[in-house]
């Protein structure tokens, strides 16, 4: 599926040598077939089925082929949308790559989304299949997937990893051990020739009316990952330890794509266990860590970076309005690269200044890397919108609404403004003298708990339907940005009613004493 003018998109892909994400992976697999590609956390069995995986590039490539073949033989048409909801395990990476190799569109979902959010998102994206696992922690995700499929008319198949899957769920576990691979049905000639111009991933932003699909082709996704790669100066074959799942544009740009572009080893951590993280870093000799920004600062205070030698820390800021006022980075053994994420609109990446302060955000084109190198490329451009908010455009920004034609309907959609500008909703202030921007506030009406975003009006309406006297408020939180706290005549009954209605567990837990812990126990967002 090519959005916009196909001739323009194809010409862009040809100018960029038509590089698709699967081609990057295949190149890495051909270059280092025996090298380790993916490594699960050693405590995997505490939160997911199956022993921890350690896969070489050749082994990973074989499984990607197997997933692609299974999906094609199911009869899914080219460019069909496939929902993916998995924890931060090897299968998550392999499934995204398998979906892309099959000529389909990956639609990753945050792990804590439950029936209401998942069904709304996949219905708006027109998903034809959903891939998940039996469980994540104590929650039965495969059972959830069957309920979501019942709600979404377009979903034809539910697939899963793990034992004892519910009836009707197609198991993918056999793909890891099948002695031979069946031939994969070929894609049509046009899709093969112009693959990079086609939509690769649909992620989901949050608006006043809930999840909104945001589509990007391969080139737009690779621009996001390239910006992180260049600014962090990742070495070829780097060993990367990531706590950020590829369940959003930010997660894909911070985790999956830098790993692919570096051709290194990706060590996965399902957050958060500090002792396990330290063990993984030591045992696998990881020189690059990808962490939520508040966690990075706490680990620096604990002395973790000093104990293990030079490190690069890529810090994801899910509340970018806090970046400018953040503490100076004083860790001499670790280079900090800030990555403020503006929902699904885009992200920026910048090394800390010499004194440890956060770098200012330039107004206008931003080059990667920012050190003025002659080889620097422009991957994003900032601007001030008419309403005083940050707007982005450029190679990494989405360029067209999705699905095609939605802008001519009354359905909620991700708006693309004049000149390709995308309004992030984040308030900002311009310094005319230095020509820089400062982020001053989060989008109005949106609550952000870690990587999970909620429309506040929608939450208030939902609890009001259950108990008209109930209250819900968003309070600042130093670790996850904001936390929800609620009160009702019977908090236990409110919590149970929200869970029965398919609400996110973060919302339900606001009516208990575990609201903040619910997010941390479940591993945060991608």
GUDREN-96942 format. One record per residue (C-alpha): residue number from 1; x, y negated, z. Coordinates in steps of 0.001 Angstrom, whole numbers, plus 524288, in hexadecimal, padded with zeros to 5 digits. Layout:
# GUDREN-96942
(pt NUM, (X, Y, Z))
...
***
This chain:
# GUDREN-96942
(pt 1, (80000, 80000, 80000))
(pt 2, (805AC, 7F30A, 7FBA8))
(pt 3, (7FFAF, 7E6F6, 801E4))
(pt 4, (7FEB4, 7DA37, 7FA7A))
(pt 5, (8033A, 7D904, 7EC65))
(pt 6, (80934, 7E642, 7E8CC))
(pt 7, (81228, 7E027, 7DEA2))
(pt 8, (8180D, 7D6F0, 7E8D6))
(pt 9, (8199B, 7E1D0, 7F2E0))
(pt 10, (81FF1, 7EB0D, 7E924))
(pt 11, (82953, 7E075, 7E48E))
(pt 12, (82D1B, 7DDD4, 7F2BE))
(pt 13, (82F79, 7EC4C, 7F500))
(pt 14, (837C3, 7ED2A, 7E8B1))
(pt 15, (83FCB, 7E175, 7ECE8))
(pt 16, (84233, 7E833, 7F9F2))
(pt 17, (8460D, 7F500, 7F32B))
(pt 18, (838F1, 7FAE1, 7F6F8))
(pt 19, (83E0A, 80008, 803EE))
(pt 20, (8339B, 8071F, 80BA3))
(pt 21, (83506, 80B4C, 819CC))
(pt 22, (83567, 819BC, 8164F))
(pt 23, (840B7, 81713, 80D02))
(pt 24, (8487E, 81127, 8182D))
(pt 25, (84629, 81D52, 82058))
(pt 26, (8498E, 82680, 8152E))
(pt 27, (85637, 81F2B, 812E1))
(pt 28, (859FD, 8209A, 82132))
(pt 29, (8567D, 82F12, 820FC))
(pt 30, (85E9F, 8315B, 814C9))
(pt 31, (86A2F, 829DF, 81A5B))
(pt 32, (86A63, 83074, 827CB))
(pt 33, (8621E, 83CD5, 82745))
(pt 34, (8686F, 84303, 83331))
(pt 35, (86897, 836D9, 83BBC))
(pt 36, (85EB0, 83558, 846A5))
(pt 37, (8532F, 82D24, 84244))
(pt 38, (8490D, 82DF5, 84D2F))
(pt 39, (84A52, 83189, 85B93))
(pt 40, (83F04, 83294, 86515))
(pt 41, (83FA2, 82EC0, 87362))
(pt 42, (843F9, 839EC, 87C4C))
(pt 43, (83783, 8384E, 88467))
(pt 44, (82E99, 839C9, 87899))
(pt 45, (826FC, 84522, 87E80))
(pt 46, (82238, 83C46, 88983))
(pt 47, (81A4F, 833FE, 87FFD))
(pt 48, (818C9, 83C11, 87379))
(pt 49, (81840, 84A35, 86F1F))
(pt 50, (8244E, 8510A, 86A12))
(pt 51, (832A2, 85125, 86D8F))
(pt 52, (83AE7, 8452B, 86A3A))
(pt 53, (83EE8, 844F1, 85BE9))
(pt 54, (84C9E, 84286, 856B8))
(pt 55, (84BC5, 841C3, 847F5))
(pt 56, (85649, 83FDC, 83DC6))
(pt 57, (85339, 837BD, 831BE))
(pt 58, (851C2, 84430, 829CC))
(pt 59, (8483A, 849DC, 833B4))
(pt 60, (84099, 83D31, 83496))
(pt 61, (83FF7, 83C23, 825CD))
(pt 62, (83A9D, 849E2, 824D3))
(pt 63, (82FD1, 846F0, 82EA5))
(pt 64, (82C6F, 83A4B, 827A3))
(pt 65, (82ADE, 84219, 81B16))
(pt 66, (82242, 84BE6, 82250))
(pt 67, (8196C, 84135, 827D7))
(pt 68, (8186B, 83A9C, 81A95))
(pt 69, (8150A, 84774, 8140E))
(pt 70, (80A8D, 84ADA, 81DFD))
(pt 71, (80423, 83D8F, 81C5B))
(pt 72, (80464, 83E2F, 80D7A))
(pt 73, (7FECA, 84BEE, 80D44))
(pt 74, (7F38A, 84759, 815C8))
(pt 75, (7EF21, 83FBA, 809F0))
(pt 76, (7F144, 8322A, 80F9A))
(pt 77, (7F1F8, 8287F, 8045B))
(pt 78, (7FDC7, 81FFC, 801E1))
(pt 79, (7FDA7, 813D4, 80A8E))
(pt 80, (7F414, 819BE, 81445))
(pt 81, (7F585, 81420, 821FE))
(pt 82, (7FA03, 81DB6, 82C7D))
(pt 83, (7F8B1, 819CC, 83AC1))
(pt 84, (803CE, 81DE3, 843D6))
(pt 85, (8030D, 81DCC, 852A9))
(pt 86, (80EC9, 82416, 85947))
(pt 87, (817FC, 82158, 864A5))
(pt 88, (82624, 81D6D, 86271))
(pt 89, (82AAA, 82AD9, 85DE0))
(pt 90, (83136, 8300B, 8519E))
(pt 91, (82429, 833FE, 84BA8))
(pt 92, (82022, 825B6, 84B60))
(pt 93, (82B99, 82215, 842A2))
(pt 94, (82A59, 82E5C, 83A5B))
(pt 95, (81BC3, 82C4E, 8384D))
(pt 96, (81D41, 81E50, 8339B))
(pt 97, (827D0, 8229A, 82A0A))
(pt 98, (81FB0, 82E47, 825AA))
(pt 99, (813D2, 825C4, 82322))
(pt 100, (81C08, 81C6D, 81AF7))
(pt 101, (82274, 82781, 81365))
(pt 102, (814F8, 82CB6, 81021))
(pt 103, (8118D, 81FAD, 809D2))
(pt 104, (807FF, 81C48, 814AB))
(pt 105, (806CE, 8108F, 81DC6))
(pt 106, (80A9F, 811F5, 82C18))
(pt 107, (801E1, 80B66, 8362F))
(pt 108, (80863, 80CDB, 84393))
(pt 109, (7FFE9, 80A95, 84F86))
(pt 110, (80476, 8065C, 85D1B))
(pt 111, (804C0, 811F9, 8664E))
(pt 112, (7FB59, 80C39, 8705C))
(pt 113, (7F0AA, 8093A, 8669A))
(pt 114, (7E4AE, 81124, 869A4))
(pt 115, (7D83F, 81403, 86239))
(pt 116, (7D2F1, 80644, 860B0))
(pt 117, (7DF6F, 7FFDD, 85BC8))
(pt 118, (7E42A, 80B53, 8538A))
(pt 119, (7D711, 80D49, 84CD6))
(pt 120, (7D588, 7FED1, 849CD))
(pt 121, (7E346, 7FDE0, 84442))
(pt 122, (7E2C2, 80A1A, 83BDE))
(pt 123, (7D531, 806F3, 836C1))
(pt 124, (7D9AD, 7F978, 8324B))
(pt 125, (7E595, 7FF89, 82BC1))
(pt 126, (7DD86, 80A3F, 82535))
(pt 127, (7E60E, 8152D, 82AA9))
(pt 128, (7E4B8, 822B0, 824A0))
(pt 129, (7EC62, 82A69, 82EE8))
(pt 130, (7F174, 8295A, 83CD0))
(pt 131, (7FDB6, 82FE7, 84232))
(pt 132, (8001E, 830FC, 850CB))
(pt 133, (804CC, 83A8B, 85B3B))
(pt 134, (7FDDE, 842E3, 8653A))
(pt 135, (8017B, 83A4F, 870B1))
(pt 136, (80977, 82EB1, 8751E))
(pt 137, (80B76, 82F9D, 883A9))
(pt 138, (7FEA1, 83427, 8896D))
(pt 139, (7F60F, 82E9E, 87EA1))
(pt 140, (7F09C, 837C1, 8742E))
(pt 141, (7F343, 8307E, 86788))
(pt 142, (7EEC8, 83B3A, 85E58))
(pt 143, (7E163, 83B27, 864AA))
(pt 144, (7E10D, 82C60, 8632F))
(pt 145, (7E479, 82DB2, 854BF))
(pt 146, (7D8D7, 8369C, 8523D))
(pt 147, (7CFC6, 82C97, 85871))
(pt 148, (7D5C9, 8218F, 8508A))
(pt 149, (7D413, 82988, 8441D))
(pt 150, (7C5C2, 82B86, 8478D))
(pt 151, (7C443, 81CBE, 84877))
(pt 152, (7CB90, 81991, 83BD0))
(pt 153, (7C476, 81EB9, 82FE0))
(pt 154, (7D04A, 81DC8, 826D8))
(pt 155, (7D916, 826E7, 82EE7))
(pt 156, (7D96C, 8345E, 828A2))
(pt 157, (7E459, 83ADE, 83045))
(pt 158, (7E99E, 83AB6, 83E22))
(pt 159, (7F73C, 84093, 83F9A))
(pt 160, (7FFA1, 842A3, 84B87))
(pt 161, (80BF7, 8477F, 851F0))
(pt 162, (80BC9, 8503F, 85DE3))
(pt 163, (80548, 85CE1, 86269))
(pt 164, (7F6EE, 85FA0, 864E0))
(pt 165, (7F198, 854F1, 85C3B))
(pt 166, (7E2D6, 852F1, 85BE3))
(pt 167, (7DAED, 859C9, 85168))
(pt 168, (7DBA1, 852DD, 8446C))
(pt 169, (7E906, 84CC9, 846C2))
(pt 170, (7F341, 850FD, 83CBD))
(pt 171, (7FFBC, 85538, 8439C))
(pt 172, (80CA6, 84FE8, 83E8B))
(pt 173, (81531, 857D8, 847CC))
(pt 174, (8179E, 86250, 83D7D))
(pt 175, (81E59, 8583C, 834E2))
(pt 176, (82A42, 858C0, 83DC9))
(pt 177, (82C83, 86741, 83BA7))
(pt 178, (82718, 86ABA, 82E33))
(pt 179, (831A1, 872C8, 82726))
(pt 180, (82F0E, 86C7B, 819F6))
(pt 181, (82928, 85FDE, 8152F))
(pt 182, (81E03, 8601C, 80B89))
(pt 183, (81F52, 856D2, 8000D))
(pt 184, (81A3D, 8492B, 802D0))
(pt 185, (81064, 84451, 7F8C0))
(pt 186, (816AA, 8394A, 7F11D))
(pt 187, (8120C, 82B55, 7F1B8))
(pt 188, (80CC3, 82498, 7E5C5))
(pt 189, (816E7, 81E27, 7DD38))
(pt 190, (81325, 8102D, 7E08D))
(pt 191, (81453, 812C4, 7EF3D))
(pt 192, (821BA, 818FC, 7ED5C))
(pt 193, (8270A, 80E09, 7E502))
(pt 194, (822AB, 802A8, 7ED8B))
(pt 195, (82245, 808A8, 7FB15))
(pt 196, (82857, 7FD18, 80229))
(pt 197, (81D62, 7F409, 7FDBC))
(pt 198, (812CE, 7FCA7, 803A8))
(pt 199, (80D38, 7FB38, 81147))
(pt 200, (8150B, 803B0, 81AB6))
(pt 201, (80F80, 8008B, 82818))
(pt 202, (80305, 7FAD6, 82D9C))
(pt 203, (804CB, 7F5E8, 83B7B))
(pt 204, (7FA89, 7EF3D, 843CB))
(pt 205, (7FA2F, 7E186, 84919))
(pt 206, (7F024, 7DD7F, 8534E))
(pt 207, (7E666, 7D2C1, 850AA))
(pt 208, (7DA0E, 7CE14, 8573B))
(pt 209, (7D2AD, 7D969, 8510E))
(pt 210, (7DC77, 7E3FB, 85487))
(pt 211, (7E67C, 7EB1D, 84BFA))
(pt 212, (7E97B, 7E530, 83EBC))
(pt 213, (7F139, 7ECD3, 83456))
(pt 214, (7FE01, 7E6BF, 82FC3))
(pt 215, (8043D, 7ECDA, 823AD))
(pt 216, (81269, 7EC4D, 81F66))
(pt 217, (8196A, 7F272, 81406))
(pt 218, (826D4, 7F8BE, 81518))
(pt 219, (82E4D, 7EC42, 811F7))
(pt 220, (82724, 7E45B, 81C5C))
(pt 221, (829D1, 7EECA, 82698))
(pt 222, (83810, 7F02C, 822DA))
(pt 223, (839BD, 7E16C, 82410))
(pt 224, (8359D, 7E253, 83255))
(pt 225, (83F28, 7ED48, 83535))
(pt 226, (84A10, 7E6CC, 82D89))
(pt 227, (848D6, 7DA71, 8359E))
(pt 228, (84B00, 7E239, 8421D))
(pt 229, (85617, 7EA16, 83C16))
(pt 230, (85D8F, 7DE37, 83733))
(pt 231, (85BF0, 7D5D8, 84358))
(pt 232, (85FEB, 7E0F6, 84C6B))
(pt 233, (86B15, 7E4DD, 84360))
(pt 234, (867F9, 7F337, 844AA))
(pt 235, (87336, 7FB97, 84010))
(pt 236, (8712A, 80684, 83634))
(pt 237, (86DE2, 8135C, 83CEB))
(pt 238, (86A67, 80C31, 8498F))
(pt 239, (864A7, 813BF, 854F7))
(pt 240, (85836, 80CB3, 85904))
(pt 241, (85051, 80F2A, 8655E))
(pt 242, (84294, 809AC, 86427))
(pt 243, (8374A, 80895, 86DAF))
(pt 244, (82EBA, 801F0, 86365))
(pt 245, (825B4, 80AF2, 85BB3))
(pt 246, (82329, 8080F, 84D3B))
(pt 247, (814C8, 80530, 84FAE))
(pt 248, (81494, 7F73D, 84A5F))
(pt 249, (81C15, 7EE7B, 84109))
(pt 250, (824E1, 7EA93, 84C5E))
(pt 251, (82750, 7F8AE, 8503F))
(pt 252, (82A4A, 7FCD7, 84255))
(pt 253, (8335A, 7F140, 84010))
(pt 254, (83AAF, 7F32A, 84CD4))
(pt 255, (83BCF, 801F4, 84D16))
(pt 256, (8391B, 80998, 840B4))
(pt 257, (83EB8, 80087, 8366A))
(pt 258, (84B9D, 7FC84, 83CE9))
(pt 259, (84E30, 80B06, 83F2E))
(pt 260, (84B7A, 80E35, 830F4))
(pt 261, (85363, 802D0, 82BAE))
(pt 262, (85EFA, 8061E, 83477))
(pt 263, (85DDF, 81496, 83165))
(pt 264, (860F5, 817DB, 83F80))
(pt 265, (85B00, 81F89, 84AAA))
(pt 266, (84E37, 81B80, 85112))
(pt 267, (84CBB, 81FA1, 85F45))
(pt 268, (83EA9, 81E48, 863DA))
(pt 269, (83A49, 81AC0, 871A5))
(pt 270, (82C02, 81B46, 875A5))
(pt 271, (82BCC, 81011, 87F57))
(pt 272, (82EB2, 80EC6, 889BD))
(pt 273, (83811, 81682, 8924C))
(pt 274, (84455, 80F07, 895F0))
(pt 275, (84C18, 81B13, 899F2))
(pt 276, (848B2, 8223D, 88D57))
(pt 277, (84C09, 81640, 88540))
(pt 278, (8595D, 81525, 88BB5))
(pt 279, (85BCA, 823A1, 88982))
(pt 280, (8580C, 822C6, 87B33))
(pt 281, (860D3, 81726, 8791B))
(pt 282, (86C4F, 81DFA, 87F9B))
(pt 283, (86A66, 82B8E, 879DB))
(pt 284, (867BB, 82709, 86BEC))
(pt 285, (87198, 81BC8, 86C88))
(pt 286, (867E8, 811E3, 86778))
(pt 287, (86DAC, 804A6, 86473))
(pt 288, (860C0, 7FDFD, 86158))
(pt 289, (854C1, 7FD64, 86A18))
(pt 290, (84746, 7F88A, 865EA))
(pt 291, (83F58, 7F453, 871B3))
(pt 292, (8345F, 7EB48, 87609))
(pt 293, (83B05, 7DE7F, 879AB))
(pt 294, (83729, 7DE76, 88821))
(pt 295, (83C68, 7EC56, 8897A))
(pt 296, (84943, 7E85E, 8833B))
(pt 297, (84B4C, 7DDC5, 88D78))
(pt 298, (8480B, 7E71E, 89898))
(pt 299, (85191, 7F138, 89389))
(pt 300, (85C0D, 7E6CE, 892AB))
(pt 301, (859C1, 7E39C, 8A0FA))
(pt 302, (85B2D, 7F20A, 8A453))
(pt 303, (868B9, 7F297, 89E49))
(pt 304, (8651F, 7FCBD, 89405))
(pt 305, (86BF5, 7F5BB, 888E0))
(pt 306, (87870, 7F378, 89088))
(pt 307, (879AB, 801FA, 8939E))
(pt 308, (87934, 806A4, 88598))
(pt 309, (88196, 7FD0E, 87DFF))
(pt 310, (87E35, 7F3EB, 872A0))
(pt 311, (86FF9, 7F430, 86EA3))
(pt 312, (8669C, 7ED5D, 8658A))
(pt 313, (8593E, 7EAE5, 86B6F))
(pt 314, (84DFD, 7E785, 86261))
(pt 315, (84397, 7E182, 86B12))
(pt 316, (83573, 7E1A5, 8668F))
(pt 317, (82DE9, 7D5BC, 86B49))
(pt 318, (81F65, 7D927, 86AF9))
(pt 319, (81CD1, 7CC25, 871BC))
(pt 320, (82573, 7C350, 8693B))
(pt 321, (820C0, 7B71B, 87043))
(pt 322, (8297D, 7BB76, 87B96))
(pt 323, (835F5, 7BC4C, 873B3))
(pt 324, (83A40, 7AE10, 87443))
(pt 325, (8394B, 7ADAB, 88328))
(pt 326, (83F9D, 7BAFA, 8855C))
(pt 327, (84BBD, 7BC38, 88DC7))
(pt 328, (85904, 7BB10, 88783))
(pt 329, (85F1D, 7C819, 883D8))
(pt 330, (86B10, 7C9F2, 88C86))
(pt 331, (86E87, 7D7FE, 8893A))
(pt 332, (87C5B, 7D7F6, 8836E))
(pt 333, (87BAF, 7E629, 87F32))
(pt 334, (86F5A, 7E4D6, 87706))
(pt 335, (86BA7, 7DC2A, 86B99))
(pt 336, (85D51, 7D831, 86C26))
(pt 337, (85543, 7D68B, 85FD3))
(pt 338, (84803, 7D073, 8628C))
(pt 339, (83CB7, 7D52F, 85A06))
(pt 340, (83057, 7CD3E, 85C8D))
(pt 341, (824B1, 7D42C, 85673))
(pt 342, (81902, 7CC3F, 851D9))
(pt 343, (80E81, 7D69A, 85141))
(pt 344, (80E12, 7DCC6, 843C1))
(pt 345, (811BC, 7D010, 83CE9))
(pt 346, (82061, 7D1F0, 83E28))
(pt 347, (82C2E, 7D18D, 84703))
(pt 348, (838E1, 7CA1C, 84855))
(pt 349, (84634, 7CEBD, 84CE3))
(pt 350, (85137, 7C692, 8528A))
(pt 351, (85D71, 7C8E3, 85A95))
(pt 352, (85EC8, 7C190, 86744))
(pt 353, (866DD, 7B52B, 86733))
(pt 354, (874B3, 7B53C, 86CA3))
(pt 355, (86FBE, 7B0BB, 879DF))
(pt 356, (86573, 7BB4E, 87A85))
(pt 357, (859E0, 7B294, 8772F))
(pt 358, (84F82, 7B67F, 86D75))
(pt 359, (851C2, 7B112, 85FD3))
(pt 360, (8484E, 7A6C9, 85AF1))
(pt 361, (83EEB, 7AA66, 8500E))
(pt 362, (8421A, 7A2D6, 84395))
(pt 363, (83750, 79BA7, 83C79))
(pt 364, (8375E, 7A078, 82E7B))
(pt 365, (83EEE, 7ABC7, 8286D))
(pt 366, (845D2, 7B4E0, 831FE))
(pt 367, (851B6, 7BC34, 82D1F))
(pt 368, (85674, 7C989, 83173))
(pt 369, (86024, 7C9DE, 83740))
(pt 370, (85F78, 7BC2B, 83CE5))
(pt 371, (86E28, 7BA41, 83DF3))
(pt 372, (86EFB, 7B383, 830C4))
(pt 373, (87503, 7BEE8, 82981))
(pt 374, (8750E, 7BD54, 81ABB))
(pt 375, (86E22, 7CA50, 81976))
(pt 376, (862B1, 7C5DF, 82202))
(pt 377, (85509, 7C7AC, 81C80))
(pt 378, (84834, 7C0C5, 81F51))
(pt 379, (83E08, 7CA42, 8245D))
(pt 380, (83459, 7C119, 82AE5))
(pt 381, (830C5, 7B2B3, 82B46))
(pt 382, (82A73, 7AB70, 83686))
(pt 383, (82102, 7A002, 835B3))
(pt 384, (817CA, 79847, 83E4C))
(pt 385, (80989, 79AB6, 83B0D))
(pt 386, (7FF52, 79006, 83A8A))
(pt 387, (7FA88, 79441, 847F4))
(pt 388, (80805, 793C1, 84E47))
(pt 389, (80ADC, 7A244, 84DE9))
(pt 390, (8161F, 7AA10, 8485A))
(pt 391, (81467, 7AE8D, 83A4E))
(pt 392, (81D11, 7B83C, 8331F))
(pt 393, (81F4D, 7BBCD, 82502))
(pt 394, (829A9, 7C261, 81CE2))
(pt 395, (82DFF, 7D022, 81956))
(pt 396, (829F8, 7D699, 8263C))
(pt 397, (81CB5, 7D003, 82797))
(pt 398, (8104F, 7D69D, 82292))
(pt 399, (80C40, 7D067, 815BF))
(pt 400, (7FE60, 7D550, 81369))
(pt 401, (7F236, 7D87C, 81B6F))
(pt 402, (7EE77, 7E6BF, 81CFB))
(pt 403, (7E69C, 7EE09, 81869))
(pt 404, (7E64B, 7E790, 80B00))
(pt 405, (7DB10, 7DE09, 809AD))
(pt 406, (7D838, 7DD39, 81842))
(pt 407, (7DA6E, 7CE82, 817D7))
(pt 408, (7CE18, 7CD5B, 80F8C))
(pt 409, (7C5E0, 7D444, 819DB))
(pt 410, (7C16D, 7D107, 8279B))
(pt 411, (7CA61, 7DB6D, 82D73))
(pt 412, (7D56A, 7D77C, 836BA))
(pt 413, (7E26B, 7D735, 82FA0))
(pt 414, (7F057, 7D25E, 830CA))
(pt 415, (7F072, 7C528, 82A15))
(pt 416, (7FB39, 7C0B8, 820EC))
(pt 417, (7FBC7, 7B1D9, 82007))
(pt 418, (80000, 7A86A, 8157C))
(pt 419, (80DAA, 7AAB9, 81093))
(pt 420, (80E00, 7B824, 816BF))
(pt 421, (80E5F, 7B2D4, 824A3))
(pt 422, (80997, 7BBE6, 82F55))
(pt 423, (804E4, 7B55D, 83BD0))
(pt 424, (80A01, 7BCD5, 847AC))
(pt 425, (8013E, 7B577, 85124))
(pt 426, (80CB8, 7B276, 85A17))
(pt 427, (80D54, 7A437, 85E31))
(pt 428, (81A16, 79D71, 85B2D))
(pt 429, (82100, 79067, 85C1D))
(pt 430, (82A52, 78AD2, 851FC))
(pt 431, (836CD, 7839A, 8557A))
(pt 432, (8382E, 77A0B, 84A2C))
(pt 433, (8465F, 77721, 84D87))
(pt 434, (84B58, 78523, 84D83))
(pt 435, (840E7, 78A56, 8443D))
(pt 436, (83DE3, 795A1, 84D3C))
(pt 437, (8319A, 79B84, 8530C))
(pt 438, (82E27, 79F0B, 860F4))
(pt 439, (82328, 7A8B3, 8638F))
(pt 440, (81A24, 7A2B8, 86DB7))
(pt 441, (80EC7, 7AC18, 86F2B))
(pt 442, (8087A, 7B8EF, 86B6B))
(pt 443, (7FCF1, 7B9C3, 861EC))
(pt 444, (7F097, 7B441, 867E4))
(pt 445, (7E719, 7BE70, 86CDA))
(pt 446, (7F08B, 7C9E4, 86B7A))
(pt 447, (7F5DB, 7D15D, 87737))
(pt 448, (802D0, 7D870, 87580))
(pt 449, (8068D, 7E34B, 87EF9))
(pt 450, (813AB, 7E84B, 87A61))
(pt 451, (8117E, 7EAFC, 86BF8))
(pt 452, (802C9, 7EC82, 86D66))
(pt 453, (7FA45, 7E106, 86962))
(pt 454, (7EBF4, 7DF1E, 86CD3))
(pt 455, (7E1C7, 7D4CF, 8691C))
(pt 456, (7DDC2, 7CF45, 8764E))
(pt 457, (7CFEA, 7CBFA, 871F4))
(pt 458, (7CDED, 7D9E9, 86D67))
(pt 459, (7D29E, 7DF3F, 87A5F))
(pt 460, (7C993, 7D643, 88206))
(pt 461, (7BE05, 7DA2D, 8799C))
(pt 462, (7C11E, 7E8A4, 87B89))
(pt 463, (7C1A5, 7E7D4, 88A55))
(pt 464, (7B5E2, 7DEC6, 88A98))
(pt 465, (7AD9E, 7E91F, 883FE))
(pt 466, (7B104, 7F27A, 88F0A))
(pt 467, (7B05B, 7E900, 89A82))
(pt 468, (7AC11, 7DAFF, 8982C))
(pt 469, (7B2BB, 7D6AD, 8A4BC))
(pt 470, (7C000, 7DCB7, 8A196))
(pt 471, (7CBE7, 7D423, 89F49))
(pt 472, (7D88A, 7D630, 897D2))
(pt 473, (7E48F, 7CD84, 8976F))
(pt 474, (7F205, 7CDD5, 8912B))
(pt 475, (7FD3E, 7CA7D, 89A4E))
(pt 476, (80BA0, 7C81E, 8971F))
(pt 477, (81481, 7D3CD, 89921))
(pt 478, (82363, 7D32F, 898A7))
(pt 479, (824D8, 7E096, 89257))
(pt 480, (81967, 7E276, 8890F))
(pt 481, (815EB, 7D434, 88641))
(pt 482, (80820, 7D491, 88B8F))
(pt 483, (8001C, 7DE09, 89394))
(pt 484, (7F18C, 7DF9D, 894CF))
(pt 485, (7EAA4, 7DF52, 8A1D5))
(pt 486, (7DC1B, 7E16F, 8A36D))
(pt 487, (7D1AC, 7E1A4, 8ADC2))
(pt 488, (7C41A, 7E7B0, 8ADAB))
(pt 489, (7B98E, 7EBB9, 8B727))
(pt 490, (7BE47, 7F9B8, 8B5B0))
(pt 491, (7CC02, 7F9D3, 8AFEF))
(pt 492, (7CC98, 8089A, 8AF0D))
(pt 493, (7BFE2, 808EF, 8A76A))
(pt 494, (7C4AB, 7FE08, 89E7D))
(pt 495, (7D159, 8054E, 89BD4))
(pt 496, (7C9F7, 811DF, 898C7))
(pt 497, (7C070, 80AC7, 88FC9))
(pt 498, (7CB75, 8044C, 88832))
(pt 499, (7D276, 81132, 88684))
(pt 500, (7C5DF, 817A6, 881DD))
(pt 501, (7C416, 80CB5, 877F9))
(pt 502, (7D198, 80F5F, 87232))
(pt 503, (7D830, 80340, 877BE))
(pt 504, (7E6DE, 801E1, 87880))
(pt 505, (7EBC7, 80763, 88593))
(pt 506, (7F28D, 7FA73, 88876))
(pt 507, (7E526, 7F404, 888A6))
(pt 508, (7DEFE, 7FECF, 890CB))
(pt 509, (7EA54, 7FEAD, 89A61))
(pt 510, (7E82A, 7F020, 89CBA))
(pt 511, (7DD45, 7F47E, 8A5E1))
(pt 512, (7E686, 7FCAC, 8AE0E))
(pt 513, (7F37F, 7F9FE, 8B4B8))
(pt 514, (7FAE9, 7FFF7, 8A950))
(pt 515, (7F8A8, 7F632, 89E53))
(pt 516, (806F7, 7F307, 89C28))
(pt 517, (80B7B, 800DE, 89EF4))
(pt 518, (80220, 8068C, 894DB))
(pt 519, (809BD, 7FFA5, 88A2A))
(pt 520, (816E8, 803EE, 88F58))
(pt 521, (812D6, 8120D, 89186))
(pt 522, (80E26, 81315, 88387))
(pt 523, (81AC9, 80DFE, 87DE4))
(pt 524, (8174C, 8007E, 87922))
(pt 525, (81478, 7FCFA, 86B05))
(pt 526, (81B82, 7FE63, 85E30))
***
